[in-house]
Amino acid sequence: MYHVYILISEKDGRTYVGYTHSLEERLRQHNNGQVNATKNRRPLKFFYTEEFETLAEAKERELWWKSSSGRRKLKELFKSKA
């Protein structure tokens, strides 16, 4: 199983989208400063996750979340969780 995840920074409220096979391990890496893109925005927590059977599906979905359509959907998620 592969996962697409959206992290939210507790420091600045910005999001990060990625994919992994191990959610717990990946969150640990982000919060330990091992990921350059997020090391200055720690601590981070999961905002949203999705599960996929294949790596190709997860990569495709990650790219969608990073697109303008995906960002619009992310704004809707923010509103619904507020």
PyMOL Python script that loads the backbone (N, CA, C, O; Angstrom):
from pymol import cmd

cmd.read_pdbstr("""\
ATOM      1  N   MET A   1       0.822  -1.185   0.000  1.00  0.00           N
ATOM      2  CA  MET A   1       0.000   0.000   0.000  1.00  0.00           C
ATOM      3  C   MET A   1       0.869   1.253   0.000  1.00  0.00           C
ATOM      4  O   MET A   1       1.932   1.294   0.620  1.00  0.00           O
ATOM      5  N   TYR A   2       0.402   2.251  -0.695  1.00  0.00           N
ATOM      6  CA  TYR A   2       1.060   3.549  -0.734  1.00  0.00           C
ATOM      7  C   TYR A   2       0.073   4.611  -0.273  1.00  0.00           C
ATOM      8  O   TYR A   2      -1.142   4.450  -0.393  1.00  0.00           O
ATOM      9  N   HIS A   3       0.607   5.675   0.244  1.00  0.00           N
ATOM     10  CA  HIS A   3      -0.228   6.738   0.790  1.00  0.00           C
ATOM     11  C   HIS A   3       0.193   8.080   0.206  1.00  0.00           C
ATOM     12  O   HIS A   3       1.380   8.355   0.027  1.00  0.00           O
ATOM     13  N   VAL A   4      -0.798   8.902  -0.083  1.00  0.00           N
ATOM     14  CA  VAL A   4      -0.570  10.305  -0.381  1.00  0.00           C
ATOM     15  C   VAL A   4      -0.979  11.038   0.877  1.00  0.00           C
ATOM     16  O   VAL A   4      -2.024  10.752   1.460  1.00  0.00           O
ATOM     17  N   TYR A   5      -0.154  11.984   1.296  1.00  0.00           N
ATOM     18  CA  TYR A   5      -0.438  12.677   2.543  1.00  0.00           C
ATOM     19  C   TYR A   5      -0.290  14.180   2.366  1.00  0.00           C
ATOM     20  O   TYR A   5       0.492  14.659   1.544  1.00  0.00           O
ATOM     21  N   ILE A   6      -1.051  14.892   3.148  1.00  0.00           N
ATOM     22  CA  ILE A   6      -0.931  16.339   3.208  1.00  0.00           C
ATOM     23  C   ILE A   6      -0.602  16.680   4.657  1.00  0.00           C
ATOM     24  O   ILE A   6      -1.359  16.365   5.576  1.00  0.00           O
ATOM     25  N   LEU A   7       0.531  17.324   4.837  1.00  0.00           N
ATOM     26  CA  LEU A   7       0.952  17.767   6.160  1.00  0.00           C
ATOM     27  C   LEU A   7       0.611  19.238   6.312  1.00  0.00           C
ATOM     28  O   LEU A   7       0.560  19.982   5.333  1.00  0.00           O
ATOM     29  N   ILE A   8       0.381  19.640   7.533  1.00  0.00           N
ATOM     30  CA  ILE A   8       0.194  21.052   7.828  1.00  0.00           C
ATOM     31  C   ILE A   8       1.190  21.446   8.907  1.00  0.00           C
ATOM     32  O   ILE A   8       1.383  20.736   9.894  1.00  0.00           O
ATOM     33  N   SER A   9       1.812  22.590   8.694  1.00  0.00           N
ATOM     34  CA  SER A   9       2.792  23.091   9.648  1.00  0.00           C
ATOM     35  C   SER A   9       2.070  23.758  10.802  1.00  0.00           C
ATOM     36  O   SER A   9       1.213  24.617  10.597  1.00  0.00           O
ATOM     37  N   GLU A  10       2.418  23.361  12.006  1.00  0.00           N
ATOM     38  CA  GLU A  10       1.849  24.014  13.186  1.00  0.00           C
ATOM     39  C   GLU A  10       2.526  25.367  13.415  1.00  0.00           C
ATOM     40  O   GLU A  10       2.042  26.179  14.203  1.00  0.00           O
ATOM     41  N   LYS A  11       3.632  25.604  12.735  1.00  0.00           N
ATOM     42  CA  LYS A  11       4.365  26.860  12.871  1.00  0.00           C
ATOM     43  C   LYS A  11       3.753  27.968  12.010  1.00  0.00           C
ATOM     44  O   LYS A  11       3.505  29.075  12.490  1.00  0.00           O
ATOM     45  N   ASP A  12       3.509  27.651  10.712  1.00  0.00           N
ATOM     46  CA  ASP A  12       3.034  28.697   9.809  1.00  0.00           C
ATOM     47  C   ASP A  12       1.740  28.365   9.064  1.00  0.00           C
ATOM     48  O   ASP A  12       1.256  29.181   8.279  1.00  0.00           O
ATOM     49  N   GLY A  13       1.176  27.179   9.300  1.00  0.00           N
ATOM     50  CA  GLY A  13      -0.093  26.812   8.682  1.00  0.00           C
ATOM     51  C   GLY A  13      -0.019  26.422   7.219  1.00  0.00           C
ATOM     52  O   GLY A  13      -1.052  26.182   6.593  1.00  0.00           O
ATOM     53  N   ARG A  14       1.179  26.354   6.662  1.00  0.00           N
ATOM     54  CA  ARG A  14       1.334  25.968   5.255  1.00  0.00           C
ATOM     55  C   ARG A  14       1.278  24.449   5.122  1.00  0.00           C
ATOM     56  O   ARG A  14       1.482  23.719   6.092  1.00  0.00           O
ATOM     57  N   THR A  15       1.000  23.990   3.912  1.00  0.00           N
ATOM     58  CA  THR A  15       0.853  22.558   3.671  1.00  0.00           C
ATOM     59  C   THR A  15       1.999  22.014   2.823  1.00  0.00           C
ATOM     60  O   THR A  15       2.709  22.752   2.138  1.00  0.00           O
ATOM     61  N   TYR A  16       2.148  20.697   2.897  1.00  0.00           N
ATOM     62  CA  TYR A  16       3.125  19.961   2.100  1.00  0.00           C
ATOM     63  C   TYR A  16       2.445  18.684   1.641  1.00  0.00           C
ATOM     64  O   TYR A  16       1.791  18.013   2.439  1.00  0.00           O
ATOM     65  N   VAL A  17       2.589  18.335   0.362  1.00  0.00           N
ATOM     66  CA  VAL A  17       1.994  17.127  -0.198  1.00  0.00           C
ATOM     67  C   VAL A  17       3.106  16.170  -0.593  1.00  0.00           C
ATOM     68  O   VAL A  17       4.095  16.573  -1.205  1.00  0.00           O
ATOM     69  N   GLY A  18       2.939  14.887  -0.239  1.00  0.00           N
ATOM     70  CA  GLY A  18       3.915  13.876  -0.608  1.00  0.00           C
ATOM     71  C   GLY A  18       3.284  12.503  -0.665  1.00  0.00           C
ATOM     72  O   GLY A  18       2.084  12.351  -0.439  1.00  0.00           O
ATOM     73  N   TYR A  19       4.100  11.496  -0.969  1.00  0.00           N
ATOM     74  CA  TYR A  19       3.627  10.108  -0.972  1.00  0.00           C
ATOM     75  C   TYR A  19       4.666   9.238  -0.295  1.00  0.00           C
ATOM     76  O   TYR A  19       5.848   9.578  -0.250  1.00  0.00           O
ATOM     77  N   THR A  20       4.208   8.101   0.237  1.00  0.00           N
ATOM     78  CA  THR A  20       5.104   7.203   0.957  1.00  0.00           C
ATOM     79  C   THR A  20       4.458   5.829   1.088  1.00  0.00           C
ATOM     80  O   THR A  20       3.271   5.660   0.806  1.00  0.00           O
ATOM     81  N   HIS A  21       5.243   4.859   1.514  1.00  0.00           N
ATOM     82  CA  HIS A  21       4.689   3.547   1.848  1.00  0.00           C
ATOM     83  C   HIS A  21       4.493   3.410   3.357  1.00  0.00           C
ATOM     84  O   HIS A  21       3.813   2.491   3.812  1.00  0.00           O
ATOM     85  N   SER A  22       5.088   4.323   4.138  1.00  0.00           N
ATOM     86  CA  SER A  22       4.965   4.268   5.591  1.00  0.00           C
ATOM     87  C   SER A  22       4.681   5.664   6.145  1.00  0.00           C
ATOM     88  O   SER A  22       5.587   6.491   6.246  1.00  0.00           O
ATOM     89  N   LEU A  23       3.445   5.918   6.497  1.00  0.00           N
ATOM     90  CA  LEU A  23       3.067   7.238   6.993  1.00  0.00           C
ATOM     91  C   LEU A  23       3.816   7.622   8.260  1.00  0.00           C
ATOM     92  O   LEU A  23       4.308   8.745   8.373  1.00  0.00           O
ATOM     93  N   GLU A  24       3.909   6.708   9.206  1.00  0.00           N
ATOM     94  CA  GLU A  24       4.546   7.015  10.486  1.00  0.00           C
ATOM     95  C   GLU A  24       6.021   7.372  10.310  1.00  0.00           C
ATOM     96  O   GLU A  24       6.512   8.334  10.900  1.00  0.00           O
ATOM     97  N   GLU A  25       6.715   6.589   9.494  1.00  0.00           N
ATOM     98  CA  GLU A  25       8.137   6.833   9.249  1.00  0.00           C
ATOM     99  C   GLU A  25       8.344   8.165   8.542  1.00  0.00           C
ATOM    100  O   GLU A  25       9.258   8.918   8.876  1.00  0.00           O
ATOM    101  N   ARG A  26       7.496   8.449   7.569  1.00  0.00           N
ATOM    102  CA  ARG A  26       7.646   9.689   6.815  1.00  0.00           C
ATOM    103  C   ARG A  26       7.388  10.916   7.692  1.00  0.00           C
ATOM    104  O   ARG A  26       8.104  11.911   7.587  1.00  0.00           O
ATOM    105  N   LEU A  27       6.380  10.851   8.548  1.00  0.00           N
ATOM    106  CA  LEU A  27       6.114  11.968   9.456  1.00  0.00           C
ATOM    107  C   LEU A  27       7.297  12.177  10.404  1.00  0.00           C
ATOM    108  O   LEU A  27       7.679  13.311  10.693  1.00  0.00           O
ATOM    109  N   ARG A  28       7.868  11.078  10.880  1.00  0.00           N
ATOM    110  CA  ARG A  28       9.045  11.175  11.742  1.00  0.00           C
ATOM    111  C   ARG A  28      10.182  11.884  11.006  1.00  0.00           C
ATOM    112  O   ARG A  28      10.834  12.757  11.580  1.00  0.00           O
ATOM    113  N   GLN A  29      10.429  11.523   9.748  1.00  0.00           N
ATOM    114  CA  GLN A  29      11.490  12.160   8.960  1.00  0.00           C
ATOM    115  C   GLN A  29      11.239  13.658   8.820  1.00  0.00           C
ATOM    116  O   GLN A  29      12.156  14.465   8.976  1.00  0.00           O
ATOM    117  N   HIS A  30       9.999  14.025   8.527  1.00  0.00           N
ATOM    118  CA  HIS A  30       9.677  15.447   8.396  1.00  0.00           C
ATOM    119  C   HIS A  30       9.931  16.178   9.708  1.00  0.00           C
ATOM    120  O   HIS A  30      10.556  17.239   9.713  1.00  0.00           O
ATOM    121  N   ASN A  31       9.457  15.628  10.811  1.00  0.00           N
ATOM    122  CA  ASN A  31       9.580  16.308  12.100  1.00  0.00           C
ATOM    123  C   ASN A  31      10.992  16.271  12.682  1.00  0.00           C
ATOM    124  O   ASN A  31      11.309  17.049  13.582  1.00  0.00           O
ATOM    125  N   ASN A  32      11.836  15.380  12.180  1.00  0.00           N
ATOM    126  CA  ASN A  32      13.239  15.341  12.615  1.00  0.00           C
ATOM    127  C   ASN A  32      14.126  16.240  11.759  1.00  0.00           C
ATOM    128  O   ASN A  32      15.338  16.293  11.973  1.00  0.00           O
ATOM    129  N   GLY A  33      13.542  16.948  10.793  1.00  0.00           N
ATOM    130  CA  GLY A  33      14.317  17.853   9.947  1.00  0.00           C
ATOM    131  C   GLY A  33      15.073  17.179   8.832  1.00  0.00           C
ATOM    132  O   GLY A  33      16.003  17.769   8.283  1.00  0.00           O
ATOM    133  N   GLN A  34      14.708  15.960   8.478  1.00  0.00           N
ATOM    134  CA  GLN A  34      15.418  15.216   7.441  1.00  0.00           C
ATOM    135  C   GLN A  34      14.900  15.508   6.034  1.00  0.00           C
ATOM    136  O   GLN A  34      15.446  14.993   5.059  1.00  0.00           O
ATOM    137  N   VAL A  35      13.855  16.327   5.918  1.00  0.00           N
ATOM    138  CA  VAL A  35      13.290  16.687   4.619  1.00  0.00           C
ATOM    139  C   VAL A  35      13.505  18.189   4.429  1.00  0.00           C
ATOM    140  O   VAL A  35      12.937  19.004   5.156  1.00  0.00           O
ATOM    141  N   ASN A  36      14.327  18.540   3.449  1.00  0.00           N
ATOM    142  CA  ASN A  36      14.699  19.943   3.251  1.00  0.00           C
ATOM    143  C   ASN A  36      13.492  20.857   3.084  1.00  0.00           C
ATOM    144  O   ASN A  36      13.490  21.973   3.604  1.00  0.00           O
ATOM    145  N   ALA A  37      12.482  20.410   2.379  1.00  0.00           N
ATOM    146  CA  ALA A  37      11.327  21.260   2.090  1.00  0.00           C
ATOM    147  C   ALA A  37      10.540  21.648   3.338  1.00  0.00           C
ATOM    148  O   ALA A  37       9.828  22.652   3.331  1.00  0.00           O
ATOM    149  N   THR A  38      10.657  20.873   4.396  1.00  0.00           N
ATOM    150  CA  THR A  38       9.842  21.148   5.586  1.00  0.00           C
ATOM    151  C   THR A  38      10.646  21.365   6.859  1.00  0.00           C
ATOM    152  O   THR A  38      10.058  21.590   7.917  1.00  0.00           O
ATOM    153  N   LYS A  39      11.949  21.305   6.792  1.00  0.00           N
ATOM    154  CA  LYS A  39      12.727  21.352   8.033  1.00  0.00           C
ATOM    155  C   LYS A  39      12.587  22.670   8.794  1.00  0.00           C
ATOM    156  O   LYS A  39      12.769  22.689  10.011  1.00  0.00           O
ATOM    157  N   ASN A  40      12.273  23.756   8.120  1.00  0.00           N
ATOM    158  CA  ASN A  40      12.106  25.036   8.796  1.00  0.00           C
ATOM    159  C   ASN A  40      10.654  25.332   9.169  1.00  0.00           C
ATOM    160  O   ASN A  40      10.343  26.418   9.658  1.00  0.00           O
ATOM    161  N   ARG A  41       9.772  24.365   8.938  1.00  0.00           N
ATOM    162  CA  ARG A  41       8.354  24.580   9.227  1.00  0.00           C
ATOM    163  C   ARG A  41       7.829  23.597  10.277  1.00  0.00           C
ATOM    164  O   ARG A  41       6.618  23.404  10.390  1.00  0.00           O
ATOM    165  N   ARG A  42       8.707  22.989  11.025  1.00  0.00           N
ATOM    166  CA  ARG A  42       8.322  22.028  12.051  1.00  0.00           C
ATOM    167  C   ARG A  42       7.718  22.730  13.255  1.00  0.00           C
ATOM    168  O   ARG A  42       8.044  23.889  13.509  1.00  0.00           O
ATOM    169  N   PRO A  43       6.852  22.067  14.000  1.00  0.00           N
ATOM    170  CA  PRO A  43       6.358  20.695  13.840  1.00  0.00           C
ATOM    171  C   PRO A  43       5.244  20.618  12.790  1.00  0.00           C
ATOM    172  O   PRO A  43       4.548  21.592  12.503  1.00  0.00           O
ATOM    173  N   LEU A  44       5.115  19.411  12.234  1.00  0.00           N
ATOM    174  CA  LEU A  44       4.105  19.135  11.224  1.00  0.00           C
ATOM    175  C   LEU A  44       3.190  18.024  11.721  1.00  0.00           C
ATOM    176  O   LEU A  44       3.582  17.192  12.540  1.00  0.00           O
ATOM    177  N   LYS A  45       1.972  18.029  11.211  1.00  0.00           N
ATOM    178  CA  LYS A  45       1.034  16.952  11.533  1.00  0.00           C
ATOM    179  C   LYS A  45       0.244  16.625  10.281  1.00  0.00           C
ATOM    180  O   LYS A  45       0.174  17.422   9.346  1.00  0.00           O
ATOM    181  N   PHE A  46      -0.355  15.430  10.275  1.00  0.00           N
ATOM    182  CA  PHE A  46      -1.166  15.037   9.138  1.00  0.00           C
ATOM    183  C   PHE A  46      -2.449  15.856   9.100  1.00  0.00           C
ATOM    184  O   PHE A  46      -3.123  16.039  10.114  1.00  0.00           O
ATOM    185  N   PHE A  47      -2.769  16.341   7.911  1.00  0.00           N
ATOM    186  CA  PHE A  47      -4.024  17.040   7.679  1.00  0.00           C
ATOM    187  C   PHE A  47      -4.990  16.126   6.933  1.00  0.00           C
ATOM    188  O   PHE A  47      -6.195  16.141   7.188  1.00  0.00           O
ATOM    189  N   TYR A  48      -4.443  15.319   5.994  1.00  0.00           N
ATOM    190  CA  TYR A  48      -5.279  14.464   5.149  1.00  0.00           C
ATOM    191  C   TYR A  48      -4.408  13.352   4.578  1.00  0.00           C
ATOM    192  O   TYR A  48      -3.244  13.581   4.250  1.00  0.00           O
ATOM    193  N   THR A  49      -4.964  12.149   4.456  1.00  0.00           N
ATOM    194  CA  THR A  49      -4.243  11.034   3.825  1.00  0.00           C
ATOM    195  C   THR A  49      -5.187  10.260   2.916  1.00  0.00           C
ATOM    196  O   THR A  49      -6.402  10.256   3.118  1.00  0.00           O
ATOM    197  N   GLU A  50      -4.613   9.606   1.914  1.00  0.00           N
ATOM    198  CA  GLU A  50      -5.331   8.718   1.005  1.00  0.00           C
ATOM    199  C   GLU A  50      -4.476   7.477   0.788  1.00  0.00           C
ATOM    200  O   GLU A  50      -3.250   7.548   0.875  1.00  0.00           O
ATOM    201  N   GLU A  51      -5.107   6.345   0.507  1.00  0.00           N
ATOM    202  CA  GLU A  51      -4.394   5.084   0.332  1.00  0.00           C
ATOM    203  C   GLU A  51      -4.582   4.572  -1.097  1.00  0.00           C
ATOM    204  O   GLU A  51      -5.671   4.670  -1.663  1.00  0.00           O
ATOM    205  N   PHE A  52      -3.500   4.021  -1.676  1.00  0.00           N
ATOM    206  CA  PHE A  52      -3.522   3.512  -3.039  1.00  0.00           C
ATOM    207  C   PHE A  52      -2.823   2.164  -3.122  1.00  0.00           C
ATOM    208  O   PHE A  52      -1.924   1.867  -2.336  1.00  0.00           O
ATOM    209  N   GLU A  53      -3.242   1.369  -4.066  1.00  0.00           N
ATOM    210  CA  GLU A  53      -2.668   0.034  -4.275  1.00  0.00           C
ATOM    211  C   GLU A  53      -1.264   0.099  -4.869  1.00  0.00           C
ATOM    212  O   GLU A  53      -0.392  -0.685  -4.494  1.00  0.00           O
ATOM    213  N   THR A  54      -1.043   1.038  -5.803  1.00  0.00           N
ATOM    214  CA  THR A  54       0.230   1.058  -6.512  1.00  0.00           C
ATOM    215  C   THR A  54       0.950   2.395  -6.340  1.00  0.00           C
ATOM    216  O   THR A  54       0.340   3.420  -6.035  1.00  0.00           O
ATOM    217  N   LEU A  55       2.244   2.350  -6.541  1.00  0.00           N
ATOM    218  CA  LEU A  55       3.069   3.550  -6.488  1.00  0.00           C
ATOM    219  C   LEU A  55       2.656   4.524  -7.585  1.00  0.00           C
ATOM    220  O   LEU A  55       2.612   5.733  -7.357  1.00  0.00           O
ATOM    221  N   ALA A  56       2.357   4.013  -8.758  1.00  0.00           N
ATOM    222  CA  ALA A  56       1.962   4.876  -9.875  1.00  0.00           C
ATOM    223  C   ALA A  56       0.695   5.668  -9.545  1.00  0.00           C
ATOM    224  O   ALA A  56       0.605   6.854  -9.862  1.00  0.00           O
ATOM    225  N   GLU A  57      -0.277   5.018  -8.914  1.00  0.00           N
ATOM    226  CA  GLU A  57      -1.502   5.709  -8.522  1.00  0.00           C
ATOM    227  C   GLU A  57      -1.206   6.809  -7.510  1.00  0.00           C
ATOM    228  O   GLU A  57      -1.747   7.911  -7.607  1.00  0.00           O
ATOM    229  N   ALA A  58      -0.351   6.510  -6.546  1.00  0.00           N
ATOM    230  CA  ALA A  58      -0.009   7.489  -5.515  1.00  0.00           C
ATOM    231  C   ALA A  58       0.709   8.691  -6.122  1.00  0.00           C
ATOM    232  O   ALA A  58       0.411   9.831  -5.766  1.00  0.00           O
ATOM    233  N   LYS A  59       1.648   8.448  -7.031  1.00  0.00           N
ATOM    234  CA  LYS A  59       2.371   9.544  -7.672  1.00  0.00           C
ATOM    235  C   LYS A  59       1.427  10.424  -8.483  1.00  0.00           C
ATOM    236  O   LYS A  59       1.532  11.651  -8.464  1.00  0.00           O
ATOM    237  N   GLU A  60       0.513   9.787  -9.189  1.00  0.00           N
ATOM    238  CA  GLU A  60      -0.452  10.538  -9.995  1.00  0.00           C
ATOM    239  C   GLU A  60      -1.330  11.424  -9.108  1.00  0.00           C
ATOM    240  O   GLU A  60      -1.584  12.584  -9.433  1.00  0.00           O
ATOM    241  N   ARG A  61      -1.784  10.868  -7.995  1.00  0.00           N
ATOM    242  CA  ARG A  61      -2.631  11.631  -7.091  1.00  0.00           C
ATOM    243  C   ARG A  61      -1.853  12.773  -6.421  1.00  0.00           C
ATOM    244  O   ARG A  61      -2.396  13.859  -6.221  1.00  0.00           O
ATOM    245  N   GLU A  62      -0.594  12.527  -6.078  1.00  0.00           N
ATOM    246  CA  GLU A  62       0.232  13.582  -5.501  1.00  0.00           C
ATOM    247  C   GLU A  62       0.332  14.761  -6.468  1.00  0.00           C
ATOM    248  O   GLU A  62       0.189  15.915  -6.066  1.00  0.00           O
ATOM    249  N   LEU A  63       0.576  14.466  -7.730  1.00  0.00           N
ATOM    250  CA  LEU A  63       0.652  15.532  -8.730  1.00  0.00           C
ATOM    251  C   LEU A  63      -0.674  16.272  -8.847  1.00  0.00           C
ATOM    252  O   LEU A  63      -0.685  17.488  -9.035  1.00  0.00           O
ATOM    253  N   TRP A  64      -1.795  15.555  -8.738  1.00  0.00           N
ATOM    254  CA  TRP A  64      -3.099  16.209  -8.801  1.00  0.00           C
ATOM    255  C   TRP A  64      -3.265  17.176  -7.635  1.00  0.00           C
ATOM    256  O   TRP A  64      -3.727  18.300  -7.831  1.00  0.00           O
ATOM    257  N   TRP A  65      -2.898  16.758  -6.425  1.00  0.00           N
ATOM    258  CA  TRP A  65      -3.019  17.639  -5.258  1.00  0.00           C
ATOM    259  C   TRP A  65      -2.175  18.898  -5.428  1.00  0.00           C
ATOM    260  O   TRP A  65      -2.518  19.949  -4.887  1.00  0.00           O
ATOM    261  N   LYS A  66      -1.082  18.801  -6.169  1.00  0.00           N
ATOM    262  CA  LYS A  66      -0.206  19.951  -6.379  1.00  0.00           C
ATOM    263  C   LYS A  66      -0.680  20.837  -7.534  1.00  0.00           C
ATOM    264  O   LYS A  66      -0.136  21.921  -7.746  1.00  0.00           O
ATOM    265  N   SER A  67      -1.681  20.386  -8.273  1.00  0.00           N
ATOM    266  CA  SER A  67      -2.222  21.158  -9.396  1.00  0.00           C
ATOM    267  C   SER A  67      -3.209  22.210  -8.893  1.00  0.00           C
ATOM    268  O   SER A  67      -3.548  22.246  -7.711  1.00  0.00           O
ATOM    269  N   SER A  68      -3.654  23.050  -9.794  1.00  0.00           N
ATOM    270  CA  SER A  68      -4.626  24.077  -9.397  1.00  0.00           C
ATOM    271  C   SER A  68      -5.938  23.450  -8.949  1.00  0.00           C
ATOM    272  O   SER A  68      -6.566  23.952  -8.016  1.00  0.00           O
ATOM    273  N   SER A  69      -6.369  22.371  -9.585  1.00  0.00           N
ATOM    274  CA  SER A  69      -7.596  21.683  -9.159  1.00  0.00           C
ATOM    275  C   SER A  69      -7.445  21.108  -7.760  1.00  0.00           C
ATOM    276  O   SER A  69      -8.353  21.211  -6.935  1.00  0.00           O
ATOM    277  N   GLY A  70      -6.306  20.508  -7.502  1.00  0.00           N
ATOM    278  CA  GLY A  70      -6.050  19.925  -6.189  1.00  0.00           C
ATOM    279  C   GLY A  70      -5.971  20.989  -5.106  1.00  0.00           C
ATOM    280  O   GLY A  70      -6.465  20.781  -3.997  1.00  0.00           O
ATOM    281  N   ARG A  71      -5.370  22.103  -5.406  1.00  0.00           N
ATOM    282  CA  ARG A  71      -5.274  23.193  -4.428  1.00  0.00           C
ATOM    283  C   ARG A  71      -6.650  23.778  -4.120  1.00  0.00           C
ATOM    284  O   ARG A  71      -6.920  24.163  -2.982  1.00  0.00           O
ATOM    285  N   ARG A  72      -7.524  23.846  -5.131  1.00  0.00           N
ATOM    286  CA  ARG A  72      -8.898  24.304  -4.878  1.00  0.00           C
ATOM    287  C   ARG A  72      -9.609  23.341  -3.939  1.00  0.00           C
ATOM    288  O   ARG A  72     -10.306  23.764  -3.017  1.00  0.00           O
ATOM    289  N   LYS A  73      -9.431  22.042  -4.177  1.00  0.00           N
ATOM    290  CA  LYS A  73     -10.048  21.034  -3.316  1.00  0.00           C
ATOM    291  C   LYS A  73      -9.489  21.135  -1.894  1.00  0.00           C
ATOM    292  O   LYS A  73     -10.227  20.969  -0.923  1.00  0.00           O
ATOM    293  N   LEU A  74      -8.200  21.402  -1.775  1.00  0.00           N
ATOM    294  CA  LEU A  74      -7.572  21.555  -0.466  1.00  0.00           C
ATOM    295  C   LEU A  74      -8.195  22.724   0.297  1.00  0.00           C
ATOM    296  O   LEU A  74      -8.419  22.628   1.504  1.00  0.00           O
ATOM    297  N   LYS A  75      -8.473  23.812  -0.395  1.00  0.00           N
ATOM    298  CA  LYS A  75      -9.135  24.947   0.247  1.00  0.00           C
ATOM    299  C   LYS A  75     -10.514  24.551   0.765  1.00  0.00           C
ATOM    300  O   LYS A  75     -10.926  24.987   1.840  1.00  0.00           O
ATOM    301  N   GLU A  76     -11.233  23.717  -0.007  1.00  0.00           N
ATOM    302  CA  GLU A  76     -12.538  23.232   0.449  1.00  0.00           C
ATOM    303  C   GLU A  76     -12.391  22.376   1.710  1.00  0.00           C
ATOM    304  O   GLU A  76     -13.204  22.475   2.629  1.00  0.00           O
ATOM    305  N   LEU A  77     -11.348  21.534   1.750  1.00  0.00           N
ATOM    306  CA  LEU A  77     -11.107  20.712   2.922  1.00  0.00           C
ATOM    307  C   LEU A  77     -10.828  21.569   4.155  1.00  0.00           C
ATOM    308  O   LEU A  77     -11.297  21.264   5.251  1.00  0.00           O
ATOM    309  N   PHE A  78     -10.063  22.638   3.967  1.00  0.00           N
ATOM    310  CA  PHE A  78      -9.776  23.555   5.076  1.00  0.00           C
ATOM    311  C   PHE A  78     -11.077  24.124   5.638  1.00  0.00           C
ATOM    312  O   PHE A  78     -11.270  24.185   6.852  1.00  0.00           O
ATOM    313  N   LYS A  79     -11.960  24.536   4.739  1.00  0.00           N
ATOM    314  CA  LYS A  79     -13.228  25.125   5.168  1.00  0.00           C
ATOM    315  C   LYS A  79     -14.077  24.105   5.925  1.00  0.00           C
ATOM    316  O   LYS A  79     -14.704  24.446   6.928  1.00  0.00           O
ATOM    317  N   SER A  80     -14.102  22.862   5.456  1.00  0.00           N
ATOM    318  CA  SER A  80     -14.943  21.836   6.089  1.00  0.00           C
ATOM    319  C   SER A  80     -14.389  21.394   7.435  1.00  0.00           C
ATOM    320  O   SER A  80     -15.148  20.952   8.297  1.00  0.00           O
ATOM    321  N   LYS A  81     -13.060  21.507   7.633  1.00  0.00           N
ATOM    322  CA  LYS A  81     -12.464  21.100   8.902  1.00  0.00           C
ATOM    323  C   LYS A  81     -12.394  22.241   9.899  1.00  0.00           C
ATOM    324  O   LYS A  81     -12.072  22.030  11.068  1.00  0.00           O
ATOM    325  N   ALA A  82     -12.691  23.439   9.447  1.00  0.00           N
ATOM    326  CA  ALA A  82     -12.622  24.619  10.341  1.00  0.00           C
ATOM    327  C   ALA A  82     -13.815  24.712  11.260  1.00  0.00           C
ATOM    328  O   ALA A  82     -13.904  25.639  12.065  1.00  0.00           O
TER     329      ALA A  82
END
""", "prot")
cmd.dss("prot")
cmd.show_as("cartoon", "prot")
cmd.util.cbc("prot")
cmd.orient("prot")
